Every structure is written in structure tokens, then in C-alpha cells.
Amino acid sequence: MIQSKLLELQKSLSENAEIITDFSTHQEYMHDATIETGIPSAIIFAQTETDIQHVVLFCRQHSFPLTVRGAGTGLSGGAVPKDGAILLSVERMNYLTIDTDTKIAYAQTGVITKTIIDEALKVNLFYPPDPASFAESTIGGNVAENAGGLKCVKYGVTRDYVLGIKAVTEDGKLISTGIYNKKPGFNFNELFIGSEGTLVIITDIALKLVAKQNQGETILISFSKASDAAQTVADIRHAGITPIVLEFLDGDAADCSNQYEKIDSLVNAAGILLIESEQKDSDEIEQLAKNNKCIFIQREPDSSKADTLWKVRRNLSKAVKEMAKIRINEDVAVPISKFPVLVAFVAEMNKNTTLRINSFGHAGDGNLHVNFLAKTDSKEETEAIEEQIVKLLEKTIELGGTLSGEHGIGLAKKKYLHMEFDSATLEAMKKVNAVFNSSSLLNPGKIFQKQQ
Ligand SMILES: Cc1cc2nc3c(=O)[nH]c(=O)nc-3n(C[C@H](O)[C@H](O)[C@H](O)COP(=O)(O)OP(=O)(O)OC[C@H]3O[C@@H](n4cnc5c(N)ncnc54)[C@H](O)[C@@H]3O)c2cc1C
């Protein structure tokens, strides 16, 4: 039955658009980077914004939910097709042009983040937001999640670079915001950034570029206590220093990375900071680390040689994932002064559980990715993870932090949303969703619990 409907749809799509119903060679489309999975009714690869409009109208007419997928690197389950959704892949919409006069990149939603960074560098410009997944993630996915990244401590997150958005609404209309539509009125840009595919389908994004920056000095600092590393993070920021990158890894996360690919400097460290700093700040950073009893410092001004050091960070997510049958990653963030308290709390949690719990993150922004690892997917271990996650989230909120520093809510965190937002605010968010998504067509069941 669906086949005949899809055949009809195929006729209205552009030549290179594709509809897949045999998923045997498309298993990766059943999940993102979480443990969530779902089977779609069909996968549709769009090539143009008109394709998207046709797919939306098709879903409306035949009552299919619609989930958009960029690269599927999401860490909150947002791109996982649930309830027989049509999975709309936008990865083939990858046209990019850069206007060097105005320093604006015009990207279709499926352009890979790294492509924007690389193409901008070729014309002496710079696109700073660099999620660790930047070699795979799409710019549309970054906007839909308001992605952060390593350099965001200095330069800001994706939101700070979005000048305009073109998008398809639930009724198949094309709308534009920001510089695509220079008129007064509501700031839809802000609304659509971080909306996780629940308000509109983004087709195009205009991005602010800045002048190319000089590479800073890389500093790797090891500590015998994770809390000393975390205290150094707070001290660096308190001293008014804003490094280009300020990453934290606890000892166990570092061990995972070291097992994945050996880096000698990491041996015996319980806490590590990986920093890219402007030359003028490096001595002060070193002194602050010494004040907190660091045990090892390596400074590498030559960026080509620093690459080995950055491997430890780049390998982390995959390395940690490989260490366990189940890995749940929570991406909490707290005010920077509370970062040492959070790190100490995670270390204490790890001591008092049979699970393996480790952490790393964009510490300069107060972000901490806490990983809960289990050897089996048994009921006992799953429940133990759940129990520890609730403890972590409660502590985060108590410290004035947030449940998601950058990965979004999606499926993974929706049941905890009430911990962060009061009921009036949650209600207001749902009302906005009801305006743009009145027929619950766009990514239903993401962000909000159905009964909330
Ligand atoms: C190894 C690794 C490292 C990571 N590091 C970081 C990091 O440093 N910082 C960070 O913020 N995140 C990080 N992430 C998470 C993830 O990469 C980001 O959330 C990224 O922005 C997702 O992009 P994507 O193209 O893969 O989106 P997807 O996973 O495909 O989708 C994510 C969400 O966006 C929606 N979406 C996608 N395209 C559109 C569109 N065109 N219109 C409307 N909605 C859309 C989807 O429906 C879904 O809800 C990491 C992930 C991995 C696996």
C-alpha cells in the first residue's frame, strides 16, 4: 500500500532524490550516535527544497510523522525515526558558497561543518563553531541542536553565527528569517536554532564568518587529582583568561583514549587539561596549573607538532564508547565557578557504584560530558545507570546548571525536562510547538514527553 503512495511521491521529486524502503544497506539510518533505534516507513533523500515541500505535503496527506536527519551524529536521539516516521535525509543538499565581501557563507543544510571551516580558510576567513564531530556533522544538524565545540569558549556557539535561515513549514510553505528577509518582526532565527526538527525543516543557512585567526600554543597539563584540574579551569576563567580551547578529561576518560591510541604524556594522570592559548596567556596558565599542583606540563607552540596531543581529545568519544556494551552520555553544564564541585561529584559517584563513570568536556564553557558505562545491557545495570543519571542531573540543577550544554533534549533527556523548567515555561514552549507543529507532523515525541 505504502509502495504505491511512494511511487506517486517519487514522480513529484527531483531527478536525484531517492526513496528507499529496503533498509538492508541503510542500517545506520535506524539510529544516531545514541543507543536509541527506530524503523522508518521509508527513507527519502531530498535534493532540493521543493523535494522537501513535496515530502511534507505527502506526510500530511497520509498522516506519517516526519523526522529530518543530517549526518546522524546526534547524541540525544533527535534524528531517530520513531512510530513509523518517514526519515527525510538532507545530506545530499550540500551546496556552499562564500561571499568574501560580506564575509557570509551561504550553506544548504547538508553541508558538512568541516567543509565550511576548510572553504572559509581558503579565502582567509574563519567559521569558529567546531563540534568534535565536525568532520561528519551537517550544518543543519548543528543549527537544529545549537551545537557547541572546542573553540566555542572563545568564539561562541553555532547560534552566534547564524544570520538567516530558510525553512519549510509543516504545511509545505517556504519561509525565511534574518538576512534572507530583512524586515522587522519576530526573531524566528532564535526560535529555530536548537528546535531539533520540531518546528520547521531547515533548508538553507547564512553564516557569519570572521577573519582567519592565528593558531595558539597547545598546552597539555596533567594532575594527580581530577579536582585539581577542574580548579585550574575555574582559576583560569576567574583570572579573566579566555583560552581558544580549554578541554578537561578525567583519568579514566584519558585511559580510554590511551588504550585506543597510545599517548605517553597521559600515563598516571587523574585529570588532564588540553588548552590552546594565545601566547600572551600561556605563562599565567602554567603558573595557575602549578598553584594547583600539576604533575606534568607540555607546551607546544608549533601547531604541526601539537597534532599528536589533540589526538587524545579527538579519539575520546569513540574510545569511551568502545569500552562498554552500553554507554550513555549526559552533557551537563554548570557555571564555571561550580565546575570543580561537579567534577568532584562525578568522581565520588564513580567510587560508589559498580558502573564505570568517567567524564570529559569543553570545560572552559562549564560543559562536562559524563559517561555511564555498563558491561551488559541487563535490567540491573540499566536501572543503575538511570539512578546515577538522576543523581547527576539533580546535582547539576542544584549548582545552577543545565541538563544539556550542547547535545539537545531529543528522546534521551525529555523525561528530565521538568527538572530544569517550571511548568509555566514548559507550557509556553509546548504552545510555540503547537503553532508550528499543529498536526504533530514534525519529529513528534522529541523534546516533550507525550503526556507532558
Ligand atoms: C564523536 C562525537 C562528537 C561530538 N561532539 C560534539 C560537540 O563537541 N559539540 C556538540 O554540540 N555536539 C557534539 N556531538 C553531537 C552532534 O554531532 C551534534 O549534535 C551535531 O550538531 C548533529 O549534527 P547531525 O548533522 O549529525 O544531526 P543529526 O544527528 O542528523 O540530527 C540532529 C537533530 O537535528 C535535526 N535536524 C537535522 N537536520 C535538520 C534540518 N535540516 N532541519 C531541522 N532539523 C534538522 C534532527 O531532526 C535531529 O533532531 C558529537 C557527536 C559525536 C558522535
The ligand as a MOL file (V3000), in Angstrom:
LIG
                    3D

  0  0  0     0  0            999 V3000
M  V30 BEGIN CTAB
M  V30 COUNTS 53 58 0 0 0
M  V30 BEGIN ATOM
M  V30 1 C 32.0920 11.8560 18.2910 0
M  V30 2 C 31.0600 12.9330 18.5040 0
M  V30 3 C 31.4520 14.1560 18.9860 0
M  V30 4 C 30.5040 15.1780 19.1870 0
M  V30 5 N 30.9250 16.3890 19.6330 0
M  V30 6 C 30.0440 17.3880 19.8000 0
M  V30 7 C 30.4790 18.6640 20.2620 0
M  V30 8 O 31.6490 18.9000 20.5120 0
M  V30 9 N 29.5390 19.6300 20.3840 0
M  V30 10 C 28.2160 19.4090 20.1080 0
M  V30 11 O 27.4010 20.3270 20.2460 0
M  V30 12 N 27.7830 18.2140 19.6850 0
M  V30 13 C 28.6550 17.2020 19.5190 0
M  V30 14 N 28.2240 15.9760 19.0710 0
M  V30 15 C 26.7860 15.7680 18.8040 0
M  V30 16 C 26.3680 16.0000 17.3170 0
M  V30 17 O 27.4430 15.8180 16.4620 0
M  V30 18 C 25.7790 17.3780 17.1330 0
M  V30 19 O 24.5600 17.4540 17.8380 0
M  V30 20 C 25.5120 17.7580 15.6700 0
M  V30 21 O 25.0550 19.0830 15.6350 0
M  V30 22 C 24.4950 16.8540 14.9840 0
M  V30 23 O 24.5630 17.0730 13.5800 0
M  V30 24 P 23.9810 15.9950 12.5510 0
M  V30 25 O 24.0940 16.5450 11.1950 0
M  V30 26 O 24.6310 14.6930 12.7800 0
M  V30 27 O 22.4680 15.9600 13.0250 0
M  V30 28 P 21.5060 14.7080 13.2180 0
M  V30 29 O 22.0210 13.8210 14.2940 0
M  V30 30 O 21.2150 14.0960 11.9170 0
M  V30 31 O 20.2070 15.4560 13.7530 0
M  V30 32 C 20.2230 16.1220 14.9830 0
M  V30 33 C 18.8870 16.8370 15.1850 0
M  V30 34 O 18.7720 17.8770 14.2510 0
M  V30 35 C 17.5780 17.7370 13.4850 0
M  V30 36 N 17.8760 18.2040 12.1340 0
M  V30 37 C 18.9000 17.8210 11.3230 0
M  V30 38 N 18.8380 18.4880 10.1630 0
M  V30 39 C 17.7560 19.3030 10.2390 0
M  V30 40 C 17.1390 20.2400 9.3620 0
M  V30 41 N 17.6180 20.4480 8.1410 0
M  V30 42 N 16.0350 20.8930 9.7810 0
M  V30 43 C 15.5220 20.6940 11.0150 0
M  V30 44 N 16.0520 19.8110 11.8810 0
M  V30 45 C 17.1570 19.1400 11.4980 0
M  V30 46 C 17.2500 16.2550 13.5590 0
M  V30 47 O 15.8680 16.0270 13.3380 0
M  V30 48 C 17.6720 15.9450 14.9790 0
M  V30 49 O 16.6620 16.3170 15.8760 0
M  V30 50 C 29.1350 14.9360 18.9030 0
M  V30 51 C 28.7460 13.6910 18.4080 0
M  V30 52 C 29.6840 12.6870 18.2180 0
M  V30 53 C 29.2230 11.3740 17.6840 0
M  V30 END ATOM
M  V30 BEGIN BOND
M  V30 1 1 1 2
M  V30 2 1 2 3
M  V30 3 2 2 52
M  V30 4 2 3 4
M  V30 5 1 4 5
M  V30 6 1 4 50
M  V30 7 2 5 6
M  V30 8 1 6 7
M  V30 9 1 6 13
M  V30 10 2 7 8
M  V30 11 1 7 9
M  V30 12 1 9 10
M  V30 13 2 10 11
M  V30 14 1 10 12
M  V30 15 2 12 13
M  V30 16 1 13 14
M  V30 17 1 14 15
M  V30 18 1 14 50
M  V30 19 1 15 16
M  V30 20 1 16 17
M  V30 21 1 16 18
M  V30 22 1 18 19
M  V30 23 1 18 20
M  V30 24 1 20 21
M  V30 25 1 20 22
M  V30 26 1 22 23
M  V30 27 1 23 24
M  V30 28 2 24 25
M  V30 29 1 24 26
M  V30 30 1 24 27
M  V30 31 1 27 28
M  V30 32 2 28 29
M  V30 33 1 28 30
M  V30 34 1 28 31
M  V30 35 1 31 32
M  V30 36 1 32 33
M  V30 37 1 33 34
M  V30 38 1 33 48
M  V30 39 1 34 35
M  V30 40 1 35 36
M  V30 41 1 35 46
M  V30 42 1 36 37
M  V30 43 1 36 45
M  V30 44 2 37 38
M  V30 45 1 38 39
M  V30 46 1 39 40
M  V30 47 2 39 45
M  V30 48 1 40 41
M  V30 49 2 40 42
M  V30 50 1 42 43
M  V30 51 2 43 44
M  V30 52 1 44 45
M  V30 53 1 46 47
M  V30 54 1 46 48
M  V30 55 1 48 49
M  V30 56 2 50 51
M  V30 57 1 51 52
M  V30 58 1 52 53
M  V30 END BOND
M  V30 END CTAB
M  END
